[in-house]
Amino acid sequence: MWGSKLWLFPVAVFVFIPLTFIISYIIAVCAGHVAPGFPYISDTGTEPPESCIFGQMLNIGAVLAGITLYIRYRDVEENLKIRDITQRSCVHLSCLNNIGFVLGICSALGASIVANFQETKVLVVHLIGAFMTFGLGSIYCWCQTYITYKLCGASLKIANLRLGICVTNTVFFIILLVFGGIAANKFPDGDTKTWQQRNAGFAEHIVSTVSEWAMALAMMVYFLTFVKEFRNFGMRCPVYYRHCDEQITGKIRHLSLDNSTSNQGETTCPESPESTSRNIHNESNGSLDRIITV
């Protein structure tokens, strides 16, 4: 099922992560842990019970995001093999795709760090996770947007949409950092989760928090842009294979003699996952069944 419906993963990310923020926000406001309006996303997942829900759901969302990033990575790599582009461009785009994939995984890891290290408990680690999520996530979006234009596999509308999201993300990220820093310097000692309008730096605080929410929504929309491309391909189940040794080779030869007289026992063990995949493609006629090679 999942091999032919990969588009469900970006949809799941788009639905699940915002749902996480909404649920934790409602609980935090109802419990009086944050002031209504626009708190920082992390503020809504600091105190129990909302912190438990926030952490668990955001960890699941990070895993779903990581799976989506891997699917996109493999899609680009396969497209590079069939597109009519120069060898130099192919190497360049493949290198950029590799870098983008690493940055994307680090961004997903950052979201998990944000979920597990609350700002009131381990502030430095929490801020590192937030920077990984939004900062590295924005760079990943720029990498994939550049690749989209170069491959021309998607429509120009999708490429332009991704470019618009990247610009929006970058602008809001700068606003978040600048106004967040100004608000923090103006705010008197106290609990920033219950920031009130009468407090100094409240206006700058709202600008910063709105920018954070806008960034989060923009990144979820970026994941959603993968849906159209993910509908055009599927992925096979993993293939299990073992390296040849004397004992295994002897068993294979014995089985081959019993089942096939044409090969005369000269069966060889697959040397790599690539060669195994080629054999499966030729022998299974496109079947998505899981094939185990021993």
C-alpha positions in Angstrom: 0.0 0.0 0.0 2.5 2.6 1.2 4.9 1.9 -1.7 2.3 3.2 -4.2 0.8 5.9 -2.0 3.8 7.8 -0.9 2.0 11.2 -1.3 0.2 10.4 2.0 3.4 11.1 3.9 3.7 14.8 3.1 -0.1 15.1 3.7 0.4 13.4 7.1 3.2 16.0 8.0 1.0 18.9 6.9 -1.9 17.7 9.1 -0.2 16.1 12.1 2.4 18.8 13.1 -0.1 21.7 13.0 -2.5 19.6 14.9 0.1 19.1 17.5 0.5 22.8 17.9 -3.2 23.4 18.1 -3.9 20.8 20.7 -1.0 21.9 23.0 -2.1 25.5 22.6 -5.7 24.8 23.6 -4.6 22.8 26.7 -2.0 25.4 27.7 -4.4 28.3 27.4 -7.2 26.5 29.2 -4.8 25.6 32.1 -3.5 29.2 32.3 0.0 28.2 31.5 0.3 30.7 28.6 -1.5 34.0 27.8 -4.1 33.7 25.0 -3.1 35.2 21.6 0.2 34.4 20.0 2.7 32.8 22.4 5.8 31.1 21.1 5.1 27.6 19.8 7.5 26.2 22.4 5.6 28.0 25.2 2.6 25.9 24.6 4.5 22.7 25.3 6.5 23.6 28.4 4.2 22.5 31.3 2.4 19.2 31.9 0.0 17.9 30.7 0.4 19.7 27.4 4.2 19.2 27.4 3.6 15.4 27.3 1.3 15.6 24.3 3.5 18.2 22.6 6.6 16.0 23.0 5.0 12.8 21.9 3.2 14.1 18.9 6.1 16.3 17.7 8.4 13.3 17.8 6.0 11.4 15.6 5.8 14.3 13.3 9.6 14.5 13.1 9.7 10.9 12.0 7.0 11.5 9.3 9.0 14.5 8.1 12.2 12.4 8.0 10.5 9.7 5.9 9.1 12.4 3.5 12.6 13.9 3.2 14.1 10.5 2.3 11.4 9.9 -0.4 12.1 13.2 -1.9 15.8 12.5 -1.8 15.4 9.2 -3.7 13.0 10.8 -6.2 15.6 13.5 -7.1 18.3 10.9 -7.4 16.3 8.8 -9.8 15.2 11.8 -11.8 18.9 12.7 -12.3 19.4 9.4 -14.1 16.7 9.9 -16.7 16.7 13.7 -17.3 18.5 15.1 -20.3 21.1 17.1 -18.5 24.9 17.3 -18.7 27.1 15.1 -16.6 28.5 18.1 -14.8 25.0 19.4 -13.9 24.0 15.9 -12.8 26.9 15.7 -10.4 26.3 19.2 -9.1 22.6 18.6 -8.5 23.3 15.2 -6.9 25.8 16.8 -4.5 23.2 19.6 -3.7 20.5 16.9 -3.1 22.8 15.1 -0.7 23.6 18.3 1.2 19.9 19.2 1.3 18.9 15.7 2.6 21.4 16.0 5.5 20.2 19.5 6.3 16.6 18.3 6.1 17.2 15.4 8.5 19.0 17.7 10.9 16.0 20.0 10.7 13.7 17.1 11.6 16.1 16.1 14.4 15.9 19.7 15.6 12.1 19.4 15.9 12.6 16.3 18.1 15.1 18.2 20.3 12.6 21.0 20.7 10.0 18.5 21.7 12.1 16.8 24.3 14.1 19.7 25.8 11.7 22.3 27.2 12.8 25.9 27.2 12.3 26.3 30.9 14.5 23.3 31.7 17.3 23.2 29.2 17.1 26.5 27.3 20.4 26.3 25.4 19.7 22.9 23.9 16.1 24.0 23.2 17.3 27.0 21.2 19.8 24.9 19.3 16.9 22.6 18.3 14.8 25.5 17.2 17.6 26.9 15.1 18.1 23.5 13.5 14.4 23.3 12.8 13.8 26.7 11.2 17.3 27.7 10.1 18.4 24.4 8.5 14.9 23.7 7.3 14.9 27.0 5.4 18.2 26.2 3.7 16.7 22.8 2.8 13.8 24.4 1.1 16.1 26.7 -0.9 18.1 23.6 -2.0 15.0 21.8 -3.2 13.6 24.8 -4.9 16.8 25.2 -6.9 16.7 21.5 -7.9 13.1 21.9 -8.9 13.9 24.6 -11.4 16.9 22.7 -12.8 15.1 19.3 -13.2 11.9 20.8 -14.7 10.1 17.7 -13.6 7.4 19.6 -11.8 5.3 22.3 -13.3 6.6 25.9 -13.2 3.7 26.8 -10.8 5.0 24.4 -8.2 8.6 25.7 -8.6 7.4 29.3 -8.2 5.3 28.4 -5.2 8.3 26.8 -3.6 10.3 29.9 -4.3 7.6 32.1 -2.7 7.6 29.9 0.4 11.4 30.1 0.6 11.4 33.9 0.4 8.6 34.0 3.0 10.4 31.7 5.3 13.6 33.7 5.1 11.9 37.0 5.7 10.0 35.7 8.7 13.1 34.0 10.1 15.0 37.3 10.1 12.0 39.1 11.7 11.8 36.4 14.3 15.5 36.8 15.3 15.5 40.6 15.3 12.3 41.3 17.1 12.7 38.4 19.4 16.0 39.8 20.5 14.6 43.3 21.0 11.6 41.9 23.0 13.8 39.8 25.2 16.0 42.8 26.1 13.0 45.0 27.0 11.1 42.4 29.0 11.5 42.7 32.8 12.3 39.7 34.9 9.4 37.3 35.0 7.6 34.5 33.1 7.7 35.2 29.4 4.9 32.6 28.8 2.4 35.0 30.3 3.5 38.1 28.5 0.9 40.8 28.9 0.2 43.9 26.8 1.2 46.2 29.7 4.7 44.6 29.7 7.6 46.4 27.9 8.5 44.9 24.6 5.0 43.3 24.1 4.6 44.7 20.5 8.0 43.3 19.5 7.2 40.0 21.2 4.0 39.7 19.1 5.8 40.4 15.9 8.3 37.7 16.8 5.8 35.1 17.8 3.6 35.7 14.7 6.6 35.3 12.5 7.4 31.9 14.2 3.8 30.6 13.6 4.0 31.9 10.0 7.3 30.1 9.4 5.9 26.8 10.8 2.8 27.0 8.6 5.0 27.9 5.5 7.2 24.9 6.0 4.2 22.6 6.3 2.9 24.0 3.0 6.3 23.3 1.5 5.9 19.7 2.4 2.5 19.7 0.8 4.0 20.7 -2.5 5.6 17.3 -2.8 2.2 15.6 -3.1 1.9 16.0 -6.9 5.4 14.5 -7.6 5.0 11.7 -5.1 1.9 10.5 -7.0 4.0 9.8 -10.0 6.2 7.0 -8.6 6.4 4.2 -6.0 9.0 2.5 -4.0 9.8 -1.2 -3.6 10.0 -2.9 -0.3 13.6 -3.4 1.1 15.5 -6.4 -0.3 17.4 -8.8 2.1 20.6 -10.2 0.8 23.7 -11.9 2.3 27.4 -11.8 1.3 28.7 -14.9 -0.2 30.8 -17.3 1.8 31.6 -21.0 1.2 28.7 -22.3 3.3 26.1 -20.1 1.7 27.4 -20.7 -1.8 27.3 -24.4 -1.3 23.7 -24.3 -0.2 22.8 -22.1 -3.2 24.6 -24.5 -5.6 22.8 -27.5 -4.0 19.4 -25.8 -4.4 20.2 -24.8 -8.0 21.1 -28.4 -9.0 17.8 -29.6 -7.6 15.6 -26.9 -9.2 17.4 -26.0 -12.5 19.3 -28.3 -14.7 20.2 -25.6 -17.2 22.5 -23.7 -14.8 24.5 -26.8 -13.8 24.8 -25.5 -10.3 26.7 -22.3 -11.3 24.6 -19.9 -9.2 26.2 -16.8 -7.9 25.2 -14.8 -4.9 24.3 -11.2 -5.4 27.2 -9.0 -4.5 25.3 -5.8 -3.8 21.9 -4.3 -3.3 22.1 -2.8 -6.7 22.6 -6.1 -8.5 19.9 -7.6 -6.4 17.5 -4.9 -7.4 18.3 -5.4 -11.1 17.5 -9.1 -10.7 14.3 -8.4 -9.0 13.3 -6.0 -11.7 13.9 -8.5 -14.5 12.3 -11.5 -12.8 9.3 -10.1 -11.0 7.9 -8.0 -13.9 7.4 -4.9 -11.8 5.8 -6.7 -8.8 5.8 -4.8 -5.5 6.1 -8.1 -3.5 8.9 -8.3 -1.0 11.6 -10.7 -2.3 14.2 -12.2 -0.1 17.5 -13.3 -1.6 19.6 -15.8 0.3 
